[in-house]
């Protein structure tokens, strides 16, 4: 496989840019299942061309995931996703562009460049034995369909490498866990002008709950508890009978996730006659630093050996599917993908010269004879 890939332009910057253009121009928002299927078909074609093998197409609910596997004793998983946050039609106002330094387009940084880098990295290996490549299509919405598959595949490997976008070039060695909640308030409607005293105002109850929820954060522990989307009421002259607040929680440790979870479920109404119901819970466990430290040391050495200089590891607040594998206790290294900026923001971009460098780094880490292992 390695020699064939070399003949077709392995680690060739222009080839990687053209593959990136192909993927970016196939829009694939998470919420559009048909669009993610089209992108999966395109990625499968690219994979067959570069890797010399078609993937196994795995159904996860309405969605599909792509899995390439090569048997071997040292079991490694490269894990990524092909969905983006950008709706169909974004390309019309923001087309893919590139020059010698930067490429830009919806989803290029998070994380279609990472898919291209993974393909080219694996294609460069003379021996990919023991390697698996899994690409899913619902990461950006919390992987509700893909999580069981990710965990099933991860339980069969010894190490996981995630070519998600880097943090200004640094690898992501710690990610916060994510919990998501919806707090529903039931009150009682009444005429706001004639007899408001007969109602139970869901908006006032929500105000009490928002303050109680926000107080659960702990800055010293790195835990954020953020009330986000708030809604209540029907008309201006009616005491609101119902309301809802959604809550985003980020925590560095499982202990902090558990603390906030218990406190959320212990919330009680303040107003007589009001009732609460709490939905949601823990979405992704944290990727704790202890799960990535050894892999980071290998990556730092490999980056030096390749002649690219120094490489750092940082903690970030965002989550990825690597949180699931780290939560199983499997060594996981994230942020191995594109160097660039602007994830989820219009104008996101990737460094063109770093496309090949990061692909070379990933190849060094996943090859069976990695000397730093």
C-alpha positions in Angstrom: 0.0 0.0 0.0 2.8 2.4 0.9 4.6 2.3 -2.5 1.4 2.6 -4.5 0.3 5.6 -2.4 3.8 7.2 -2.9 3.4 6.9 -6.6 0.1 8.8 -6.5 1.4 11.7 -4.5 1.8 10.7 -0.9 2.3 13.6 1.5 2.0 15.9 -1.5 0.6 19.2 -0.3 -1.4 19.9 -3.5 -3.0 16.5 -3.5 -4.0 17.0 0.1 -5.5 20.5 -0.7 -7.5 19.0 -3.6 -8.8 16.2 -1.4 -9.7 18.9 1.2 -11.6 20.9 -1.4 -13.5 17.8 -2.5 -14.7 17.2 1.1 -15.5 20.8 2.0 -17.5 21.1 -1.2 -19.6 18.2 -0.1 -21.6 19.9 2.7 -22.4 17.7 5.6 -24.3 19.4 8.5 -24.9 17.0 11.4 -28.7 17.6 11.3 -29.0 16.6 7.6 -28.7 12.8 7.6 -28.9 12.6 3.8 -26.1 15.1 3.4 -23.9 13.2 5.8 -24.6 10.0 3.9 -23.5 11.7 0.7 -20.3 12.9 2.4 -19.7 9.3 3.7 -20.0 8.0 0.2 -17.4 10.5 -1.0 -15.1 9.7 1.9 -15.4 6.0 1.2 -14.3 6.7 -2.4 -11.3 8.7 -1.3 -10.4 6.0 1.2 -10.6 3.3 -1.4 -8.3 5.3 -3.7 -5.7 6.1 -1.0 -5.9 3.1 1.2 -6.6 0.4 -1.4 -9.6 -0.9 0.4 -13.3 -0.1 0.8 -14.5 0.6 4.3 -17.1 -1.4 6.2 -20.3 0.8 6.2 -21.8 0.5 9.7 -25.4 1.7 10.3 -25.9 3.6 13.5 -29.6 4.4 13.6 -30.5 6.4 10.5 -26.8 7.3 10.0 -23.7 5.5 8.7 -20.2 5.3 9.9 -17.1 4.1 8.0 -14.6 1.6 9.4 -11.4 0.4 7.9 -9.5 -2.4 9.7 -6.2 -4.1 9.3 -5.4 -7.1 11.5 -2.3 -7.0 13.7 -0.9 -7.3 17.2 -0.5 -3.6 18.1 -4.0 -2.3 18.0 -4.5 1.4 17.3 -7.6 3.4 16.4 -7.7 6.7 14.4 -11.0 8.3 15.2 -12.7 11.2 13.5 -16.0 12.6 12.1 -17.3 13.9 8.8 -20.2 16.0 10.0 -19.9 19.8 10.4 -21.9 22.6 12.1 -22.5 24.4 8.8 -26.0 24.3 7.1 -26.5 23.4 3.4 -26.0 26.5 1.3 -23.1 28.0 3.3 -20.8 27.4 0.4 -22.8 29.8 -1.7 -21.5 32.7 0.3 -18.3 31.2 1.6 -16.7 29.0 -1.0 -13.5 27.0 -0.5 -10.4 29.0 -1.2 -6.7 28.4 -0.8 -3.3 29.8 -1.5 0.2 28.6 -0.5 -0.4 29.5 3.2 -4.1 29.0 4.0 -7.2 27.1 3.0 -10.6 28.2 4.1 -14.2 26.8 3.8 -17.0 25.5 6.0 -15.7 22.6 8.0 -12.2 22.6 6.8 -10.7 23.1 10.2 -13.2 21.1 12.2 -12.5 18.5 10.9 -12.3 17.7 7.2 -8.6 18.5 7.0 -8.1 15.9 9.8 -9.8 13.3 7.6 -7.5 14.1 4.7 -4.5 13.9 7.0 -5.6 10.6 8.4 -6.0 9.1 4.9 -2.6 10.3 3.7 -0.9 9.3 6.9 -2.3 5.7 6.8 -1.5 5.5 3.0 2.1 6.2 3.8 2.5 3.2 6.0 4.2 0.1 4.5 2.5 -1.9 7.2 -0.8 -0.7 8.6 -1.3 -3.9 10.6 -3.4 -3.6 13.7 -4.8 -0.2 12.7 -8.4 0.9 12.5 -9.9 4.1 11.1 -13.4 5.0 12.2 -15.2 8.0 10.8 -18.7 8.9 12.2 -21.3 11.5 11.2 -22.9 12.9 14.4 -20.0 14.1 16.6 -21.0 17.8 16.5 -24.4 16.9 18.1 -22.9 14.7 20.9 -22.7 11.4 19.0 -26.1 10.1 20.1 -26.1 7.3 17.5 -22.4 6.7 17.1 -21.3 6.4 20.7 -22.1 2.7 21.1 -20.1 1.9 18.0 -17.2 4.1 19.1 -17.0 2.4 22.4 -17.3 -1.0 20.9 -14.4 -0.5 18.5 -12.3 1.3 21.1 -12.6 -1.6 23.6 -10.7 -3.7 21.0 -7.6 -1.3 20.8 -4.7 -0.3 23.0 -4.4 3.4 21.9 -6.6 6.0 20.2 -5.4 8.9 18.0 -7.9 11.7 17.2 -7.1 14.0 14.2 -9.4 16.7 15.4 -8.2 20.3 14.9 -5.3 21.4 17.0 -5.3 24.3 19.5 -3.0 26.8 17.7 -0.8 23.8 16.8 -0.8 22.3 20.3 -2.2 18.8 20.9 -5.2 18.5 23.2 -4.2 16.4 26.2 -7.2 17.3 28.4 -10.8 17.9 27.5 -13.6 18.7 29.8 -16.5 16.4 30.2 -19.9 17.7 29.0 -23.3 17.4 30.7 -26.5 18.8 29.2 -29.8 19.4 31.0 -33.3 20.7 30.4 -35.1 22.0 33.5 -38.9 22.2 33.0 -41.1 24.3 35.3 -44.8 23.7 35.6 -46.8 26.6 37.0 -50.4 27.7 36.6 -51.9 30.1 34.2 -54.1 33.1 35.1 -55.1 36.5 33.7 -52.2 38.8 34.2 -54.5 41.8 34.7 -57.6 40.5 36.4 -56.3 37.9 38.9 -52.5 37.2 38.6 -52.5 36.1 42.3 -54.4 32.9 41.2 -51.5 31.9 38.9 -48.1 30.3 39.6 -45.6 32.2 37.5 -43.3 29.9 35.7 -41.0 32.8 34.7 -40.4 33.8 38.3 -39.7 30.2 39.2 -37.3 30.0 36.3 -35.5 33.1 37.6 -35.0 31.4 41.0 -33.7 28.2 39.3 -31.3 30.1 36.9 -29.6 31.7 39.9 -29.4 28.3 41.8 -28.0 26.6 38.7 -25.4 29.2 38.0 -24.2 29.0 41.6 -23.2 25.3 41.0 -20.1 26.3 39.0 -16.7 26.1 40.6 -14.0 28.2 38.9 -11.2 26.8 41.1 -12.0 23.3 39.8 -12.5 24.4 36.3 -16.2 23.6 36.3 -18.6 25.8 34.4 -22.4 25.6 34.7 -24.0 27.8 32.2 -27.8 28.4 31.8 -28.3 29.0 28.1 -31.7 28.8 26.3 -34.6 30.2 28.3 -38.3 30.1 27.4 -41.6 30.7 29.2 -45.1 31.9 28.7 -47.5 32.3 25.8 -49.0 35.8 25.8 -48.2 39.1 27.4 -51.4 39.1 29.5 -51.1 35.6 30.8 -49.3 34.4 33.9 -46.8 31.8 32.4 -47.9 28.2 33.1 -44.8 26.6 31.9 -41.1 27.3 31.1 -37.8 25.7 30.4 -34.1 26.4 30.8 -31.3 24.5 29.1 -28.0 24.1 30.9 -24.4 23.4 29.6 -22.0 21.9 32.1 -18.2 21.4 31.5 -16.0 19.6 34.1 -12.4 18.5 34.2 -13.1 15.4 36.3 -15.8 12.7 36.6 -16.1 13.7 40.3 -17.1 17.2 39.4 -19.5 15.9 36.8 -21.1 13.7 39.4 -21.3 16.6 41.9 -23.1 18.8 39.5 -25.4 16.0 38.3 -26.5 15.3 41.9 -27.1 19.0 42.6 -29.1 19.4 39.4 -31.3 16.5 40.3 -31.8 17.9 43.8 -33.2 21.2 42.6 -36.5 22.0 44.3 -39.2 24.6 43.4 -39.3 27.9 45.4 -42.9 29.0 44.6 -45.9 27.2 46.2 -47.6 25.2 43.5 -44.7 25.1 41.1 -43.2 21.8 40.0 -39.8 20.9 38.4 -38.7 18.1 36.2 -35.0 17.6 35.2 -34.1 16.0 31.9 -30.7 15.1 30.4 -27.5 14.3 32.2 -23.9 13.4 31.4 -23.1 13.5 27.6 -19.4 12.9 27.4 -16.9 12.0 30.2 -13.8 14.1 30.6 -10.6 13.3 28.7 -8.2 13.5 31.7 -4.6 14.3 31.3 -3.5 10.9 32.7 -5.0 9.2 29.7 -2.8 11.2 27.2 0.5 11.9 29.0 2.4 8.9 27.6 1.1 9.4 24.1 2.0 13.1 24.3 5.6 12.3 25.2 5.8 10.0 22.1 4.3 12.7 19.9 6.8 15.4 21.2 9.7 13.1 20.4 8.3 12.1 17.0 7.8 15.7 16.1 11.4 16.5 16.9 12.7 13.5 15.0 10.8 14.7 12.0 12.6 18.0 12.2 9.6 20.1 12.9 10.7 21.5 16.3 8.8 21.5 19.6 5.2 20.4 20.2 3.0 21.3 23.2 -0.1 19.8 24.8 -2.9 21.9 26.3 -6.2 21.6 28.1 -9.4 22.8 26.3 -13.0 23.2 27.3 -14.5 21.6 24.1 -15.3 17.9 23.9 -14.8 15.3 21.1 -15.4 11.6 20.5 -12.0 11.1 22.1 -13.8 11.8 25.5 -15.6 8.5 25.0 -12.5 6.4 24.5 -10.6 8.2 27.4 -13.7 7.5 29.6 -13.1 3.8 28.9 -9.6 4.1 30.3 -7.9 3.8 26.9 -4.9 6.1 26.2 -6.1 8.8 23.9 -4.3 11.7 22.2 -6.4 14.4 20.6 -5.8 17.5 18.5 -3.5 15.7 16.0 -5.3 17.3 13.0 -5.1 20.7 11.3 -3.2 23.7 12.4 -5.3 26.7 11.9 -8.1 28.6 13.7 -11.8 29.5 13.8 -13.6 26.3 14.6 -17.4 26.8 14.3 -16.8 30.4 13.1 -17.2 31.7 9.6 -13.7 32.1 8.1 -12.3 29.0 9.8 -9.0 28.1 8.1 -6.1 25.6 8.0 -2.4 26.0 7.5 -1.6 24.5 4.1 2.1 23.8 4.9 1.1 22.0 8.1 -1.2 19.6 6.3 1.7 17.3 5.4 3.6 17.9 8.7 0.6 16.7 10.8 0.0 13.8 8.5 3.6 12.8 8.9 3.3 13.0 12.7 0.2 10.9 12.8 1.9 8.3 10.6 4.9 8.2 12.9 2.6 7.6 15.9 0.5 4.8 14.4 3.0 2.8 12.5 3.6 -0.6 14.2 7.3 -0.1 14.8 7.0 3.4 16.4 10.4 3.6 18.1 9.2 6.0 20.8 6.6 3.4 22.0 
